[in-house]
Amino acid sequence: MAGLVTTFGAGAMTNSIGEIRDADFLFVIGSNTSEAHPIIAMEMKRAVHRGATLVVADPRAIWMTNIADRHLRLNPGTDVALLNAMAHVIIEEGLTDEDFIASNTDHFESVKAAVAAYPPERGEEITGIPAEQIRAVARQYASTRKAGIYYTLGITEHSHGTDNVYALSNLVLMTGHIGHASMGLNPLRGQNNVQGANDAGASPVFFPGYQRVDAAGIVDKYEASWGTELSRTPGLNLNEMMKVAGSTLKAFFIMGEDILLSEPNVSHLEEGLNDVEFVVLQDLFLNETARFADVIFPAACFAEKEGVFTNSERRVQRVRKAVEPPGQARADWEILVALANACGADWHYESPAQIYDEMVKDAPNFAGISHARIDERHEGLQWPCPSAEHEGTRFLHKGGILRGRGQFQAVEYRPSLELACEDYPLVMSTGRTLYHYNAATQTRRDPGTDEKQPEAFIEMHRFDAKKRGLADGDMAEIRTRRGRVECRVIVSRQVQKGCIWMPLHFAEARANLLTNDAGDAVTGTAEFKVCVAEVSRVQSAAPVDRSVDRSVDRFPGSYYSEGGAH
C-alpha cells in the first residue's frame, strides 16, 4: 500500500478480477496464486486457456508454473535486480511509451539513470535467471498492450519490500500499462477484508481514504468533523509495536490476530508480552496469544453480523447476518462502542450503516458508497465512487493517474539482511498453503481442512536432504539465529538447491520462531521471505499426535519456546 500510494495515489488493485481473463500477458511475481488466491487463479487459468502468455517469477516451483510459458526462478530476495534489468531492456530497446511518460509522470530520468547499471547480464549474476530470458520477458511485457502484473507477499515481505513495489510501478509507468482494462499493477489481498481495513484507515499513517495523518489540512478537517483534538504524528507500525512490547507499549488491544503465530521472531515477542501490563483479545476462538490475555471479548463471525467487506478489486459488498452470535459473542462494532462508552466517550451508533456513513463523508473517493446503495444492487460498488450518482470504478487511473502524475522511484538492489553462511547455509522462506490461511484459527478447527493438511512440514531439495541424511517423511530440526522447531521433511523439487520452504500455520511448529523481524525501512514489514537456516535429522521422532482437541473452548496445542509464558 505504501509503495502504490506514493507512485499512483491509491493502494489497491488497478483492475477488476474479471478483467484478468481478457489479458494477453500476465506477469505473476511473488504470488503462489493457486493456493493463496484460488479464485483469482481461476481467472488466470481462463486467460491462459484463451491464449494469454503467463510468466511466473518465483524462487519456488508452484502450481502456476505448470501452465506458465516461462518460470523465472530467481534467487530469493533479488526482485529489484530482476525488475531493474527488465527496465534496462525496455529503455535500451526503445520500448517505453514516451507520450505517456511526458504527459502523466515525473522523475523518469532518475530511474533511467539508475537502471542503466542493470544490464541483463548483471541481472543474471544476481538473480540466477539467464540474461536472454530477462530480455525476452521485458520485450514481451512492454510490447503487449493488455499486460498486467500481479503480486502479493512474496514481493512485500522483505527488508526492501517497498523498493520492490516501486520497481514494479516503474515498469508500469514507463510502458503506459495503466488506465485501461486488463492492464495495470495488482496487489492480491490475502483475506476477505484486508483491503477494507486499509481503506478505513487501520494504519498508523492514514485517516480513512488514504489521507495522511501528518497533512495539516487533513488533520484540521477531521478535528472539525470528529469534534476532538487529533495527533499529527504517525504512529508505530506493526513491526515497531512488536519490538517495543513491554517497554514503550504497556497495553495491547488485539482484534482478530494471533500475533504469536503470525509475527516474526516470536520468542522475542513472548518476552515482551511477559512485561506488558494489560492485554485485551477480541476474537472468534482462543488462540496462542490468548495465553497472555487479561480480558477476552468473544466476537461474532462474518455470518453473525451486519456490515461490508471490501475485496481485492476495491469492491464494497454487503455482509448480512444469517444467524445470531452464540453465547456472549457480539459484533465487533458493538463491543467497541460499549468499551468506548465505558471510557466516557458517549457514542450513540445504532447500526454499522450509520458508522460507515460517518467514515465515508470525509473520504472523497468513498463518499458515494452506502449500505443503502449496495442493498439496491447485487454486485456492490467499487471505489473511487465520489457521489451518490456515481456507478463506481471498474479500473483505476482512467484518463490520468489518481494522484495527478505518476511518480517514478529510482531504486537500487540491496541484498537481504541475512545471507547464507557456514553455520546457516540454507535460505528459508515461509508462506501459506491451500488448506489453511494465516494463523489457521478457523481452518484447523475444521475436520476437513485439517485432515487434508494436518501437520507442519518443510520442503527441501533432494541434494540438501541427502547431504544431511534426511529422507522424505523424516522428522528434522530447523534452526535459525532466533530459534528452532521440529517438523516433517518433504523432499521436493519445488524448492531450489540451498533453499527450504515452510508454511506458517502450525502452532506445534511455529515458523515464526525462526523468521527475521528486521523490517522494511518504509513500512516495517518483516523479512518473512528470507532468513538463513540449518536443518538436521531428529534421531528419535515421536509419532504424530492426531488427538489434539480443536473445539472452540480449547487452545491449539503448542510447543512453547524457552522463556515464554505458559
C-alpha positions as CSV (number, residue, x, y, z in Angstrom):
1,M,0.0,0.0,0.0
2,A,2.8,2.5,0.9
3,G,4.5,2.0,-2.4
4,L,1.4,2.3,-4.5
5,V,0.1,5.4,-2.7
6,T,3.4,7.0,-3.4
7,T,3.6,6.1,-7.1
8,F,-0.1,6.1,-8.1
9,G,-2.1,7.6,-5.3
10,A,-4.1,4.5,-4.4
11,G,-3.1,1.4,-2.5
12,A,-5.2,-1.2,-4.4
13,M,-5.6,-3.3,-7.5
14,T,-5.8,-1.1,-10.5
15,N,-8.1,-3.6,-12.3
16,S,-11.1,-5.8,-11.6
17,I,-10.8,-9.6,-11.2
18,G,-13.0,-10.2,-14.2
19,E,-10.5,-8.3,-16.4
20,I,-7.8,-10.9,-15.8
21,R,-9.4,-13.4,-18.2
22,D,-9.2,-10.9,-21.1
23,A,-5.5,-10.0,-20.5
24,D,-2.9,-11.0,-23.1
25,F,0.1,-11.1,-20.8
26,L,0.2,-12.0,-17.1
27,F,3.3,-11.4,-15.0
28,V,2.9,-13.1,-11.7
29,I,5.7,-12.3,-9.2
30,G,5.9,-13.3,-5.5
31,S,2.5,-14.9,-5.5
32,N,1.5,-18.5,-5.1
33,T,-1.8,-17.6,-6.7
34,S,-3.4,-21.0,-7.0
35,E,-3.0,-21.8,-3.3
36,A,-3.3,-18.3,-1.7
37,H,-5.8,-16.8,-4.1
38,P,-7.6,-19.7,-5.8
39,I,-10.5,-17.6,-7.2
40,I,-8.1,-15.2,-8.9
41,A,-6.0,-18.1,-10.1
42,M,-9.1,-19.5,-11.9
43,E,-9.3,-16.3,-13.9
44,M,-5.6,-16.6,-14.8
45,K,-6.2,-20.2,-16.0
46,R,-9.1,-18.9,-18.2
47,A,-6.8,-16.3,-19.7
48,V,-4.1,-18.9,-20.4
49,H,-6.7,-21.3,-21.9
50,R,-7.7,-18.4,-24.2
51,G,-4.2,-17.9,-25.3
52,A,-2.6,-15.4,-22.9
53,T,1.1,-15.6,-22.0
54,L,1.8,-16.3,-18.4
55,V,5.2,-15.6,-16.8
56,V,5.8,-16.6,-13.2
57,A,8.7,-15.2,-11.2
58,D,9.2,-17.1,-8.0
59,P,12.2,-18.9,-6.3
60,R,9.9,-21.9,-5.8
61,A,8.1,-24.0,-8.4
62,I,4.4,-23.6,-7.7
63,W,1.3,-25.0,-9.4
64,M,1.0,-21.9,-11.7
65,T,4.4,-22.7,-13.2
66,N,2.9,-25.8,-14.7
67,I,0.9,-23.7,-17.1
68,A,3.3,-20.8,-17.4
69,D,5.2,-20.0,-20.6
70,R,8.2,-19.1,-18.5
71,H,9.3,-19.7,-14.9
72,L,11.8,-17.1,-13.8
73,R,13.4,-18.9,-10.9
74,L,15.1,-16.1,-9.2
75,N,17.3,-16.3,-6.1
76,P,15.3,-15.3,-3.0
77,G,15.3,-11.6,-2.3
78,T,16.6,-10.5,-5.7
79,D,13.4,-9.0,-7.2
80,V,14.8,-5.4,-7.6
81,A,17.7,-6.7,-9.7
82,L,15.3,-8.6,-12.0
83,L,12.9,-5.7,-12.3
84,N,15.6,-3.1,-12.9
85,A,17.2,-5.4,-15.5
86,M,13.8,-5.6,-17.3
87,A,13.5,-1.8,-17.1
88,H,17.0,-1.5,-18.6
89,V,16.0,-3.6,-21.6
90,I,12.7,-1.7,-22.1
91,I,14.6,1.7,-22.1
92,E,17.6,0.5,-24.1
93,E,15.4,-1.0,-26.9
94,G,13.1,2.0,-27.1
95,L,10.0,0.2,-25.9
96,T,8.9,2.9,-23.5
97,D,5.7,4.9,-24.0
98,E,7.3,8.4,-24.4
99,D,3.9,10.2,-24.8
100,F,2.5,8.6,-21.6
101,I,5.7,9.4,-19.7
102,A,5.7,13.0,-20.7
103,S,2.0,13.6,-20.1
104,N,1.5,11.6,-16.9
105,T,4.7,11.1,-14.9
106,D,7.6,12.7,-13.0
107,H,11.2,11.7,-12.4
108,F,11.7,9.3,-15.2
109,E,15.2,10.5,-15.8
110,S,16.3,9.4,-12.3
111,V,15.0,5.8,-13.0
112,K,16.6,5.8,-16.4
113,A,20.0,6.7,-14.8
114,A,19.6,4.1,-12.1
115,V,18.7,1.1,-14.3
116,A,21.5,1.9,-16.7
117,A,23.7,-0.1,-14.2
118,Y,21.5,-3.2,-14.5
119,P,22.0,-4.8,-17.9
120,P,20.5,-8.3,-18.1
121,E,24.0,-9.8,-17.6
122,R,24.3,-8.2,-14.2
123,G,20.7,-9.3,-13.6
124,E,21.7,-12.9,-14.3
125,E,24.7,-12.6,-11.9
126,I,22.4,-11.5,-9.0
127,T,19.1,-13.4,-9.8
128,G,20.4,-16.6,-11.5
129,I,18.0,-16.0,-14.4
130,P,19.6,-16.2,-17.8
131,A,20.1,-12.8,-19.4
132,E,18.2,-13.8,-22.5
133,Q,15.2,-14.8,-20.5
134,I,15.2,-11.4,-18.8
135,R,15.4,-9.8,-22.3
136,A,12.6,-11.9,-23.7
137,V,10.2,-11.2,-20.8
138,A,10.9,-7.5,-20.8
139,R,10.3,-7.2,-24.6
140,Q,7.0,-9.2,-24.4
141,Y,5.7,-7.3,-21.4
142,A,6.5,-3.9,-23.0
143,S,5.1,-4.8,-26.4
144,T,1.8,-6.4,-25.2
145,R,-0.9,-3.8,-24.7
146,K,-3.1,-5.7,-22.3
147,A,-0.4,-6.7,-19.9
148,G,-1.0,-7.0,-16.1
149,I,1.3,-7.5,-13.1
150,Y,0.1,-9.5,-10.1
151,Y,1.9,-9.8,-6.8
152,T,1.5,-10.4,-3.1
153,L,3.6,-11.1,0.0
154,G,6.5,-12.6,-2.0
155,I,7.2,-9.0,-3.1
156,T,6.3,-7.1,0.1
157,E,7.6,-9.3,3.0
158,H,11.3,-8.3,2.6
159,S,13.5,-5.7,4.2
160,H,13.3,-3.9,0.8
161,G,9.6,-4.7,0.1
162,T,8.6,-1.1,-0.7
163,D,11.5,-0.9,-3.2
164,N,10.1,-4.0,-4.9
165,V,6.8,-2.2,-5.3
166,Y,8.5,0.9,-6.6
167,A,10.4,-1.2,-9.2
168,L,7.1,-2.8,-10.4
169,S,5.5,0.6,-10.6
170,N,8.4,1.8,-12.7
171,L,7.7,-0.9,-15.3
172,V,4.0,0.1,-15.4
173,L,4.7,3.8,-15.8
174,M,7.4,3.5,-18.4
175,T,5.2,1.3,-20.6
176,G,1.9,3.2,-20.0
177,H,0.3,-0.1,-19.0
178,I,-2.3,1.6,-16.8
179,G,-5.7,3.4,-17.0
180,H,-7.3,0.7,-19.2
181,A,-9.0,-2.7,-18.8
182,S,-6.8,-5.7,-18.2
183,M,-3.5,-3.8,-17.7
184,G,-2.0,-2.4,-14.6
185,L,-0.4,-3.3,-11.2
186,N,-2.4,-5.6,-8.9
187,P,-1.7,-6.5,-5.3
188,L,-3.7,-9.5,-4.3
189,R,-5.2,-9.2,-0.8
190,G,-4.9,-12.2,1.5
191,Q,-8.3,-12.3,3.2
192,N,-11.8,-11.0,2.8
193,N,-11.5,-7.5,4.2
194,V,-7.8,-6.7,4.2
195,Q,-8.5,-4.0,1.6
196,G,-11.4,-2.6,3.6
197,A,-9.2,-2.3,6.7
198,N,-6.7,-0.2,4.8
199,D,-9.5,1.9,3.2
200,A,-10.9,2.6,6.7
201,G,-7.6,3.9,8.0
202,A,-6.4,0.9,10.0
203,S,-2.9,2.3,9.7
204,P,-0.5,4.5,11.7
205,V,-0.2,6.8,8.7
206,F,-3.6,7.3,7.2
207,F,-7.1,8.5,8.0
208,P,-9.9,6.8,6.0
209,G,-9.4,7.0,2.3
210,Y,-5.6,7.2,2.4
211,Q,-5.4,10.7,3.8
212,R,-2.2,11.2,5.7
213,V,-2.3,12.0,9.4
214,D,0.6,14.4,9.1
215,A,-1.0,16.5,6.4
216,A,-2.1,19.8,8.1
217,G,-5.3,20.3,6.1
218,I,-6.4,16.7,6.5
219,V,-6.0,16.8,10.3
220,D,-7.9,20.1,10.6
221,K,-10.7,18.6,8.6
222,Y,-11.0,15.5,10.9
223,E,-10.7,17.6,14.1
224,A,-13.7,19.6,12.9
225,S,-15.7,16.6,11.8
226,W,-15.0,14.4,14.9
227,G,-15.0,17.3,17.4
228,T,-11.8,16.3,19.1
229,E,-8.1,17.1,19.0
230,L,-6.0,14.6,17.0
231,S,-2.3,13.7,16.8
232,R,-0.4,15.0,13.8
233,T,2.3,12.4,14.2
234,P,2.3,8.9,12.5
235,G,2.1,6.1,15.0
236,L,4.2,2.9,15.2
237,N,3.8,0.3,12.5
238,L,3.1,-3.3,13.4
239,N,6.7,-4.5,13.5
240,E,7.8,-1.5,15.6
241,M,5.0,-2.2,18.0
242,M,6.1,-5.8,18.4
243,K,9.7,-4.7,19.2
244,V,8.7,-2.4,22.0
245,A,6.1,-4.6,23.6
246,G,6.6,-4.4,27.3
247,S,8.8,-1.4,27.2
248,T,7.3,1.6,25.3
249,L,3.9,-0.2,24.9
250,K,2.4,-1.4,28.2
251,A,-1.1,-2.4,26.9
252,F,-2.4,-4.2,23.8
253,F,-5.9,-4.5,22.2
254,I,-5.6,-7.3,19.7
255,M,-8.6,-7.9,17.3
256,G,-8.7,-10.9,15.0
257,E,-5.0,-11.6,15.1
258,D,-2.9,-14.3,16.6
259,I,0.4,-12.4,16.9
260,L,2.2,-15.3,18.5
261,L,1.7,-17.3,15.2
262,S,1.8,-14.5,12.6
263,E,4.6,-12.2,13.8
264,P,8.3,-12.8,13.2
265,N,10.8,-13.7,15.9
266,V,8.0,-14.6,18.3
267,S,10.4,-15.7,21.1
268,H,11.4,-12.1,21.5
269,L,7.8,-11.0,21.3
270,E,6.8,-13.5,24.0
271,E,9.5,-12.0,26.3
272,G,7.9,-8.6,25.6
273,L,4.4,-9.8,26.3
274,N,5.6,-11.1,29.7
275,D,6.2,-7.4,30.6
276,V,3.0,-6.0,29.0
277,E,0.7,-4.9,31.8
278,F,-2.7,-5.4,30.2
279,V,-3.8,-7.4,27.1
280,V,-7.3,-7.5,25.6
281,L,-8.1,-10.1,23.0
282,Q,-11.1,-9.9,20.7
283,D,-11.5,-12.9,18.5
284,L,-13.8,-15.8,17.5
285,F,-11.7,-18.5,19.2
286,L,-9.0,-18.9,21.8
287,N,-5.5,-18.9,20.2
288,E,-1.8,-18.9,21.1
289,T,-1.9,-15.2,22.1
290,A,-4.8,-15.9,24.5
291,R,-2.2,-17.3,26.9
292,F,-1.2,-13.6,27.6
293,A,-4.7,-12.1,27.7
294,D,-6.2,-10.5,30.8
295,V,-9.6,-10.0,29.1
296,I,-11.1,-11.8,26.2
297,F,-14.1,-10.4,24.3
298,P,-15.9,-13.1,22.2
299,A,-16.5,-11.7,18.8
300,A,-19.1,-12.6,16.2
301,C,-18.0,-14.1,12.9
302,F,-19.0,-12.8,9.4
303,A,-22.3,-14.7,9.2
304,E,-23.4,-13.4,12.6
305,K,-23.2,-9.6,11.9
306,E,-24.1,-6.9,9.5
307,G,-21.6,-4.7,7.6
308,V,-19.5,-4.5,4.5
309,F,-16.3,-6.2,3.2
310,T,-14.1,-4.7,0.5
311,N,-12.3,-7.3,-1.6
312,S,-9.1,-7.1,-3.6
313,E,-10.7,-5.3,-6.6
314,R,-11.9,-2.4,-4.3
315,R,-15.5,-3.8,-4.4
316,V,-17.5,-2.9,-1.3
317,Q,-20.1,-5.7,-0.7
318,R,-22.7,-6.2,2.0
319,V,-22.4,-8.8,4.6
320,R,-25.8,-9.8,6.2
321,K,-26.5,-11.6,9.4
322,A,-27.6,-15.2,8.7
323,V,-27.6,-16.5,12.3
324,E,-27.3,-15.0,15.8
325,P,-23.9,-15.0,17.6
326,P,-23.5,-17.8,20.1
327,G,-23.3,-17.3,23.8
328,Q,-22.0,-13.9,24.8
329,A,-20.4,-13.1,21.4
330,R,-21.2,-9.7,19.9
331,A,-20.4,-7.9,16.7
332,D,-17.1,-6.1,16.8
333,W,-18.7,-2.6,16.5
334,E,-21.0,-3.3,19.4
335,I,-18.0,-4.3,21.6
336,L,-16.1,-1.2,20.6
337,V,-19.0,1.1,21.2
338,A,-19.6,-0.4,24.7
339,L,-15.9,-0.2,25.5
340,A,-15.7,3.4,24.3
341,N,-18.7,4.4,26.4
342,A,-17.2,2.7,29.5
343,C,-14.3,5.0,28.9
344,G,-16.6,8.0,28.8
345,A,-16.9,8.5,25.0
346,D,-20.7,8.8,24.9
347,W,-21.0,7.2,21.4
348,H,-24.5,6.6,20.1
349,Y,-24.4,4.4,17.0
350,E,-27.4,2.3,16.1
351,S,-26.0,0.3,13.2
352,P,-23.0,-0.5,11.0
353,A,-24.6,1.5,8.2
354,Q,-24.5,4.7,10.4
355,I,-20.8,4.1,11.2
356,Y,-20.0,3.6,7.5
357,D,-21.8,6.8,6.6
358,E,-19.6,8.7,9.1
359,M,-16.4,7.1,7.7
360,V,-17.1,8.0,4.0
361,K,-18.4,11.5,4.4
362,D,-14.9,12.9,4.8
363,A,-13.2,10.5,2.4
364,P,-13.9,11.8,-1.2
365,N,-13.2,8.6,-3.1
366,F,-15.7,6.7,-0.9
367,A,-18.4,9.4,-0.4
368,G,-20.9,7.8,-2.9
369,I,-21.0,4.4,-1.2
370,S,-23.5,3.5,1.5
371,H,-25.2,0.4,2.8
372,A,-28.5,1.6,1.2
373,R,-27.0,1.9,-2.2
374,I,-25.3,-1.5,-2.0
375,D,-28.6,-3.1,-0.8
376,E,-30.1,-1.9,-4.1
377,R,-27.5,-3.7,-6.3
378,H,-26.3,-7.3,-6.2
379,E,-22.7,-6.6,-7.3
380,G,-21.7,-3.9,-4.8
381,L,-19.7,-0.8,-5.6
382,Q,-16.1,-0.2,-6.5
383,W,-14.2,2.9,-5.3
384,P,-13.5,5.6,-6.3
385,C,-17.2,6.4,-6.1
386,P,-17.3,10.1,-5.2
387,S,-21.0,10.8,-5.3
388,A,-24.4,9.1,-4.8
389,E,-24.9,9.2,-8.6
390,H,-21.5,7.6,-9.5
391,E,-21.6,4.0,-10.6
392,G,-18.2,3.1,-9.2
393,T,-14.9,2.5,-11.0
394,R,-14.1,-0.8,-12.7
395,F,-10.4,0.1,-13.3
396,L,-8.3,2.8,-11.8
397,H,-6.5,5.8,-13.4
398,K,-8.7,6.1,-16.5
399,G,-7.9,9.4,-18.1
400,G,-4.9,10.1,-15.7
401,I,-3.1,8.9,-12.6
402,L,-5.2,9.4,-9.4
403,R,-2.6,11.4,-7.6
404,G,-2.2,13.8,-10.6
405,R,1.0,12.5,-12.0
406,G,2.7,9.1,-11.5
407,Q,5.9,9.2,-9.6
408,F,8.9,7.2,-10.8
409,Q,11.0,6.0,-7.9
410,A,14.7,5.0,-8.6
411,V,15.7,2.0,-6.5
412,E,19.0,0.1,-6.1
413,Y,19.3,-3.6,-5.5
414,R,20.1,-4.3,-1.8
415,P,20.8,-7.9,-0.7
416,S,18.6,-9.4,2.0
417,L,19.7,-8.8,5.6
418,E,20.7,-12.4,6.1
419,L,22.8,-14.3,3.6
420,A,23.8,-18.0,3.7
421,C,26.9,-18.7,5.7
422,E,28.9,-21.7,7.1
423,D,26.7,-22.0,10.2
424,Y,23.4,-21.4,8.4
425,P,23.9,-22.5,4.8
426,L,20.2,-22.7,3.8
427,V,17.8,-19.9,2.8
428,M,14.4,-20.3,4.4
429,S,11.1,-18.8,3.2
430,T,7.6,-19.1,4.6
431,G,4.1,-18.9,3.1
432,R,0.6,-20.1,3.0
433,T,-1.0,-23.3,1.7
434,L,-4.3,-24.1,0.0
435,Y,-6.0,-25.6,3.0
436,H,-5.1,-23.1,5.7
437,Y,-4.6,-19.4,6.0
438,N,-2.6,-17.2,8.3
439,A,-2.8,-18.4,11.9
440,A,-5.3,-21.1,11.0
441,T,-7.5,-20.0,13.9
442,Q,-10.5,-21.2,11.9
443,T,-9.3,-23.7,9.3
444,R,-7.5,-26.0,11.7
445,R,-10.8,-26.3,13.7
446,D,-12.5,-27.8,10.6
447,P,-12.0,-31.5,10.3
448,G,-11.9,-31.5,6.5
449,T,-9.2,-29.0,6.0
450,D,-7.2,-30.3,9.0
451,E,-7.3,-33.8,7.6
452,K,-6.1,-32.6,4.2
453,Q,-3.1,-30.9,5.9
454,P,-2.7,-32.0,9.5
455,E,0.9,-31.0,10.3
456,A,3.8,-28.7,9.7
457,F,6.5,-29.5,7.2
458,I,9.5,-28.1,5.3
459,E,10.1,-28.6,1.6
460,M,13.7,-29.4,0.9
461,H,15.7,-30.2,-2.3
462,R,16.9,-33.8,-2.5
463,F,20.5,-32.7,-2.7
464,D,20.3,-30.8,0.6
465,A,18.3,-33.6,2.2
466,K,20.8,-36.4,1.1
467,K,23.7,-34.3,2.4
468,R,22.1,-34.2,5.8
469,G,21.0,-37.8,5.9
470,L,17.3,-36.9,5.5
471,A,14.7,-38.9,3.6
472,D,11.1,-37.9,2.7
473,G,8.9,-38.1,5.8
474,D,11.8,-37.9,8.4
475,M,11.5,-35.5,11.3
476,A,14.0,-32.7,11.3
477,E,15.1,-29.8,13.4
478,I,15.2,-26.4,11.7
479,R,17.5,-23.8,13.3
480,T,18.0,-20.1,12.7
481,R,19.6,-17.3,14.7
482,R,16.3,-16.8,16.6
483,G,15.0,-20.3,17.4
484,R,14.4,-23.9,16.5
485,V,11.4,-26.1,15.7
486,E,10.8,-29.7,14.7
487,C,8.7,-30.8,11.8
488,R,8.5,-33.3,8.9
489,V,10.6,-33.1,5.8
490,I,9.1,-33.3,2.3
491,V,11.8,-33.9,-0.3
492,S,10.8,-31.8,-3.2
493,R,12.0,-30.4,-6.5
494,Q,9.7,-27.4,-5.9
495,V,12.5,-25.6,-4.0
496,Q,15.9,-24.7,-5.3
497,K,19.1,-26.3,-4.0
498,G,20.2,-24.4,-1.0
499,C,16.6,-23.3,-0.1
500,I,13.8,-24.6,2.2
501,W,10.2,-23.5,2.5
502,M,7.8,-23.8,5.4
503,P,4.1,-22.9,6.0
504,L,3.3,-20.6,8.8
505,H,0.0,-22.0,10.1
506,F,1.0,-24.6,12.7
507,A,1.2,-23.8,16.4
508,E,3.1,-27.1,17.1
509,A,5.9,-25.9,14.9
510,R,5.8,-22.2,14.6
511,A,7.7,-21.0,11.6
512,N,7.8,-17.5,13.1
513,L,10.0,-18.7,15.9
514,L,12.6,-18.8,13.1
515,T,11.9,-15.7,11.0
516,N,13.7,-12.4,10.9
517,D,11.9,-9.4,12.4
518,A,14.2,-6.9,10.6
519,G,11.7,-4.6,8.8
520,D,11.3,-2.6,5.6
521,A,12.5,0.9,6.0
522,V,9.2,2.5,5.0
523,T,6.5,0.1,6.3
524,G,8.3,-2.0,8.9
525,T,7.1,-5.2,7.2
526,A,9.3,-8.0,8.3
527,E,11.6,-10.1,6.1
528,F,9.5,-13.3,6.3
529,K,10.7,-14.5,2.9
530,V,14.4,-14.7,3.6
531,C,16.2,-15.9,6.6
532,V,19.2,-18.3,6.9
533,A,18.8,-21.7,8.5
534,E,20.3,-25.1,9.1
535,V,18.5,-28.4,9.2
536,S,19.4,-31.7,10.9
537,R,17.8,-35.1,11.4
538,V,15.9,-35.8,14.7
539,Q,17.2,-39.2,15.7
540,S,14.1,-40.4,17.6
541,A,10.9,-38.8,16.5
542,A,7.7,-39.3,18.4
543,P,4.7,-40.4,16.3
544,V,2.4,-37.6,15.1
545,D,-0.3,-36.9,17.7
546,R,-3.7,-36.5,15.9
547,S,-5.7,-36.3,19.1
548,V,-5.4,-32.6,19.7
549,D,-8.8,-31.2,20.6
550,R,-9.5,-28.1,18.4
551,S,-13.0,-27.4,19.7
552,V,-13.9,-23.8,20.3
553,D,-13.2,-23.9,24.1
554,R,-9.6,-25.3,23.9
555,F,-6.3,-23.8,22.9
556,P,-4.5,-25.3,19.9
557,G,-1.6,-27.5,21.0
558,S,1.8,-25.7,21.2
559,Y,5.4,-26.2,21.8
560,Y,6.4,-23.2,23.8
561,S,9.8,-21.6,23.3
562,E,12.2,-21.3,26.2
563,G,11.5,-18.3,28.4
564,G,7.9,-17.9,27.1
565,A,4.9,-17.6,29.3
566,H,2.9,-20.8,29.6
